[in-house]
Amino acid sequence: MILEPDTSPYILLGGENAVRALVNRFYDLMDSEAQWRSPLREMHPADLSESKEKLFLFLSGWLGGPDLYVQKFGHPRLRARHASFPVDDQARDQWMACMLRAMQEQEMSPELYEHMQTSLQRTADFMRNR
């Protein structure tokens, strides 16, 4: 995907409201569908409010929008922050499947979808620690 210098995935997706909608849908799916219950859902607290907010803050900056996560918590240090969770191939695959489903339900161009899918897959692969 070739982006114009002043166009980021954050803008192409629709900005803050679209990122928040994507995150909310991701967690709604994860929380409601049995296929993502174990191990993915079990790694999260019963109340998903904080998880939703942190993913929203992270994705905002990761997609090229405001670097909200860094402003609030510092460098994401994704692997270090997730070290206590057993992120194996199954957890990675469940996270990706759930996020891709949420992305499919969101309005976006095929080029943006492919770009995000590729980038998220690289990040999800990096997160494996088992």
N, C-alpha and C positions, 0 to 999 in steps of 0.2 A: 504494500500500500504506500503510495507516495502522497505525502501531506504537504500542503502549502506551509510556508514558514509560520504563518499566524494561525494555523488551524491544528488543533490537537484532538486526539480521540475524545477528550473530555467535552470539547465544544461540539464535535460531530455527533456525540451521543445525545447531547441536549443539556449539558451543564448539570448543576447541582440537583435539580429535581429528578432528572433522568438517572443520575448515579444513585441517588437515594432510593428511587423506585426499583432499580436493579438489585440493590443490596436487600431491600425489604422482601422482594420476591424470592431471592435466593434463600433467605432464612425462613420464609414462610414454607417454601417447598421442602427444605431440609427438615423442618419441624413437623411437617404433616405427612410425609411419605415414608412408608416402611423401608423402602429400598435404600434410604440414606440414614436409617436409624443407627446401625452399627457398622463400622466404628464412628462414623462422622458425627452424628448428632450426639452420641454419648460423650464426645470430647468437649462438648459445650455445656455451659451452665444451664439450669432450668430456665432462667430468665435470660432471654437473648438480647435484651436492650443494649447492654454494653458491647456485646459482640457486633451487633448491627452498627452501632456508632463508630467503633474502631475500624470496621471494614469500609464504611463510608468515608471516613477521614483518610484512610490509606489510599483507597481507589481514586479519590479526588486528585491527589498529587501524582499517583502512579499513572493516571490517564492524561496528565499534563495540565490539570487545573490547579487550584490553590493547594499548596502543600500543607494542608491542615493537620495531618498526622504529625509531621515533623515539628510544626509549631507547638503542638500540645505535648508530644511525648519524646521528641528527639528522633534520631535516625531509627527507621523501622527495625533494623536488625532482625529480619524475619526468622531466620533459622534459630537464633538465640532465643527469641521470644516464644518460639514453638517447640523448643527442645524438650520440654516436659511432656509433650504429647507424642504418642507413637504414630508418627506420620509414615505409613508404609505405602506400598503400591495401591492397596485397596482404599485407604483413606484418601490418597491423592486422586484416584479414579472417581470415587464418590463425589469429592469436592468439585472436580471438573465437570462431571455429568450434571450435577445440580446447577452449577453456574452456567453451563451451556444451555440448559433448559430455561433458566431465567433469562438469558440473553436472547434465546429464540422467541420469547414472548414479548421482548422489548422491540420497539421500532428502531431499526438501524439498517444501514446499507450492508449488502453482502461483503463489501470490501472491509468495512469496519468490523463486522463480525469475524471475518477471517483473521484480521490483524489482532483483534483482542484474543481470539482463540489461541493463536500461535504464541502470543506473549504470555497469556495466562498458563499455557501448558509448560512453557519454559520455567516459569516461576513455580508452578506446582511440582515439577520434577526436582527443582532445587530444594524444595521444602522437605523432601523425604529424608528421614533420619533413622529408618529401620530397614 
